[in-house]
Amino acid sequence: MRIISRASLRDFWLQASYRDAEQPLKSWYDEVKKANWKTPQDIKALYRSASFVGNNRVVFNIHGNKYRLIVAVNYAFAMVYVRFVGTHAQYDKVNAATI
């Protein structure tokens, strides 16, 4: 999969409060980059805790569910767009299906 954009992930983990997110986000990035998702079931096979919230949005639990990552997946073009990364409190303030 092609992931747009790694910079969004890096910007998050470079913040002083979220340095512990670096390794989990790098691991997620490396795994997804090697994946070839054709359907939501392909995602579930790799990430059982992933949630599908509509509009091709997928929510991943990062670092033992300490952080949330929302991506938009375009299966036809093998693209994953990072839409949001943040804490649970930050996640509660966004609409995961439209962000």
Secondary structure by P-SEA (a helix, b strand, c coil): cccccaaaaaaaaaccccccaaaaaaaaaaaaaacccccaaaaaaaccccccccccbbbbbcccccbbbbbbbccccbbbbbcccccaaaaaacccccc
